[in-house]
Amino acid sequence: MMKLQALNYPRFGAALLSLAMLVAADAAPPVRDKGYIEALRAADMRVAAIGHRLAVANAALCVDQQVQPGLLLHALSQYAPAYRSAIRSGFRFTRDIAVEGVVAGSTGAQAGIAADDQLVAIDGRELPIDLPSSAARPDTARRDAAYGLIAALPRDRAVDVAVERAGQRLNLQMNPEVGCRARFEVTGDDNAGADSAIVQIGAGLLERFDDAALAVIIAHELSHIILRSEARLSAAGARFGLLSEVGKSGRLHRQAEQEADRLSVYLLYNAGYAPLSAGQFWRGAGRRLDAGIFRSRKYADWRTRAVMLDTEAGMIPARAARPFVPAMVALRDAPMR
């Protein structure tokens, strides 16, 4: 598990490799190119869709739950000033907070919410309308506040969501669907990580892996949230950063990573993925990460991980009902030693 980076945009310092849009560190990305905008949206939606599937299917394993409507939000104020004009045009911002995309089949999609809808109100709470000035520093506060409203929505009734589309206000009704309390985001690097509520997946991983492989990575990070890894590591006195791999801290982090690996198998099964896909990932495409983002003293080598994951998958009874809740979820309340 890696500590999350600050999400002060732009995310455009990294290339969208699938379109061969390699952007030099001192060059402006082609944000005025509609293809670039849609590639960015598609990348964000890949992670959002996989994360939504895992979070909803595994609600029974999570102490902290929330409504998961499948809405991917962004705010014009989160983007760097130099790119705001192009971003405003490309994503059709008329208010500060808008819907970047909607997961197919989600309750947000069923309610009729669509990409590029401008968010007006959620359950009667009005959202900011004013757009940021061209000089305002990038800030995710407004977007995060909107996500906070969603996280606080009641889970036992439909709620009203007002959007603006083509200059017209639409009042829609959205039914609740409960999932783990988690968000899923794409960053402009080649790492994966999670804290207590957010899973981040680097854009470089989207280029290198298909959705089945990404599901293995995302399930591992979501497992950290479910198992409260960050809080338990901190309570046990583990260090983070450069000193996280040595001594007691290294042992505790290795324990946390093994726990997340093991639980990820059940998350995959509950979401309809093959539980053996985790071990297959490390024997196949995942091997290239062995000396990369995952391979450090906190992680076992790919062979050890693959065997452990296969063993854990064998613990799921044949044709077990979903969701299958393994006994190991109780670790979230157990101190690490």
N, C-alpha and C positions, 0 to 999 in steps of 0.2 A: 504494500500500500504506500502510495506516495502522497505527501502533503499537497494540498491544492494550492494552485497559484492564484494570485489576485486576478479577478476577471475585469480588468479595466481595458476595454476594447481600444484599438481595433484588433480583430483577429486576423488581419490581412497580411501580417508579416510572414505567414507561412504560405507555402504554395498549395493550390488545389491541384495535386499532381495528376488526378484523373483527366484533367484537361490540359496537361502540360503547361500550366500557367506558373512557371517558375519565376518567383518574384525576388529580385535581389534585395538585400537588406536596405539599400539606399534608394530603392525604386518604389514608386507608388503603384499599388496593385490596380488592375483594370476594373475598378468598381463601376465604371460607367458602361461596361460591357454587360448586357442583359444575361448573356450566358454565364458570366462569372457570378452574378447575383443568384441565378437559379441553381448553379452548382453549390453555392454556399447553403442555400435553402435545402437542397437535396441531402447534403452531408449532415446538416442538423437534424433533418427528419429521419434519416437512417438510425441515428442513435436514439432519437426520441421514441421511435416506433418500437425498437427492441427493448428499451428501458420500460416503456409503458406496458408491454406484454409481460415482462418479468415482474414488474411491481404489482400489477393487478392479480396475476396468477398466484402470487405468493403473499397476498394480504394476510392469510391465516398465520403466517410465520412472523408477522411484524407486530410488535407492541405499539409502535407509533404508526398510525394509519391516517389517511386523508382521502378526500375525493380526488380521483385521477381522471380528469376529463379529456386527456389527450391533446391539450392545447400547448403549443410551443409559442412563447411570447418573446417579444423584444421591444426595446424602446429606442427611439432615435437618439435620446440623450446618452445611451451607452456607447455610441460609436464616436470615434475620434473626430474632432472638428474638421480636419482636412478632408474627410470623406463624407461628411453629413449631407451635403447637397446631392451627391450622386446616390447615396443610400436612400435619402428621402424620395428621390424620383424612382429608383429601382424597386423599392419595396412599397411605394405608393403611400407613404406616411402623410396623413392629414392631422393626426393627433400624435401625442408622444408615445403612446403604448398601443401596439398592434399585435395581431396574430401572425406569426411567421409561417406557421403550418399547423395542420390538424391531423392527428393519427387516424388513419382509415378505420372505420368501425367503432371508434370511441364514442362516448356519450356526447362529446363536443361535436363530432361529425354528425351524429344522429340529430342533434339540436339544430343543425343547419349552419353552424359557424364555419367560416371558410378562411383560407389563407388571404392575407392582406386586409381582413376586416379590422377596423379600428375599434379598440375596446372603449366603450362609453361608461358602462356600469356593470358591476357584478353583485348580484343579490341586493340591489338597491344602493350600493356604494359607488358613488361617482368617481371616475378616474381622471387624472389631469389631462387637460386638453392642450395646454400651451406647449409649443415646440421649443427646444433649446436654442439659444443663440449660437451663431457660428463659432463663437469664441469659448463657449462653456466647456469646461473639462469633462471628459467622459465619466459617466457615473451610472451605476446599475441600480441605484436606490429605488427609482420609480418602478422599474421592471420587477425588482425583488419584492416591492410592496404589493404589486398586483399578484405575484405568485403567493404572497402571504395571505391575501384575501381568498384565493382558491384553496389553500391549505386549511383555512378556517371554516370552509363551507360545511353546512350540516350534511350528515351522511344518511339522513332518513327522509329527505323530501327533495323535490325538484326545486331549482332556483332559477330566477330570471337573469338573463344575460343580455345586455343591450349593446349592439354594435352599430357602427356606421359603415355603410357600403355604398359606394357611388353617390355620396352625399345624402343618403337617406338613412334614417335611424330605423333599425330593426329590433324588435323586442322578441327574444327567443327564450325558450324554456329548456333547461338542461337537467336531465335526470342524474342522480348520483351513481358513481361506480367507485368502489373503495379499493385502494391499493396501499402499498407501503408508502410511508412519507419519505419521498425521495424525488430529486430532480436530476435530469440527465443533460449534459452539455458537451459541446465540441470545443476544443481549444486549438490553438495554432501550433501545437508542438507534437511530439512523438511519444507522449507519456499517457498513462492512465492512473487515476487516483480517486479517492473518496474521502470525505470527512464524515460528519455525523448526518448529513442530509443531501449532499450533492455528489454525483458521480461525474467525473470529467474524462473524456476520451479524446486523445490527440488526433488531429486531422491526418497525421501520417499513418496511423493505424487503419483508418478508413480506406486509405489507398491500398494498403498491403493485404487486407483480409476481407473475406466475404462476410455476409450477415451471420452465418452459422458460427464462424470464428469470433466475430464481434460479440455474439451472445455469450460465449464462454468468458470473454474478458469482462463484459459488463456484469454478468452474474457474479463473478469473483468480487468486483467492487461493491455491488449491491449487498453481498454477503457481509462485507465490513460494516455497512450501515445497520443491517439487521442484528449483527452480533455486537454492536456498540464497541467496535475495536478501538476507535480513537479514545473514547472515554475510559475504557478499561486499561489501555496502555498507559494513559496519563495517571490514572489512579494507582497503578503498580509502579510508578516512578520511571517509566521508560522515557528515554530521550528521543528526540526527533532530529532530522537533519543529518549533519556529518557524523554525529556520535551515535546514530541509531543502530549501527551495525556491529558494535563491539560490546563485550561484556554482558551484563544483565540485560541491557537494552536490546542487543542483538538477539539474545535468546527469546525475549518477550515478543519481539517483532516476528521472529521465525514462527513462534507459536500462533500469532495472529494470522499470518499468511497461510499456515497449514489449516487453521480453522476455516478461513474464507474459502480455500480450495475445496475442502470437504463439503461445506454447505452449498457451494455453487452447483454441485451435482444435483441436489434436490430442487434448487431453484429452476434449473434447466428442465428437469423432468416435469415439474408442475406447470411450466409454461409451454409444454408440448415439444420441447427439444429432446433429442436423444440423450439420455444421461451419460452414455459412453462417449459423447462428442467431446467432453472435456479432456479425457485421456487421449483421444485421437488428435485433438488440437496440439497437444504438447509433443506427440510423436511426429506430427506433420508440420503444418505451417507455423505453429508456435515455437518450433525449435530455433527459428531465427531470432527469437527474443531472448534466448537463453543467456546470451552475453550482452543483451541490450537493456531495455527498460526494466525487466523483471529480475534479471540475474544479478544478484548481489548476495552478501552474506545473510540477508534476510530470507532468501528464497532457496529452495532445494533445486537441484539440477533437473532438467526436463525429464530424464528417465524416472527419477524418484517421484516426481509429481505425477507423471502418467500412471505409474503403478498404483499410487495412493488414490488417484481419482477413479481408476477402474475398480479398485477394491470398494470404494465408497458407493459407486454405482451398483455394485453387486448386493449392497445392503437393501436396495429397494425391492420389495416383494413383487413378483410377477403380477402384472395387471393391477397394481395398487391404485386405489382411488386417488384422484387429485382433488384438492391439494394434499400431498403427503407431508406430514409434519414430523421431521426426525427429532429424536430425543435431544440431539446436540444443540437445538435452538436454545436450550436452557443455559448454554454457556454465556449468553448475553447478560445473565444476572450473576455469573460466577466471577470472582476476582481472579486476575491473572497472577501467577506466582513464578 
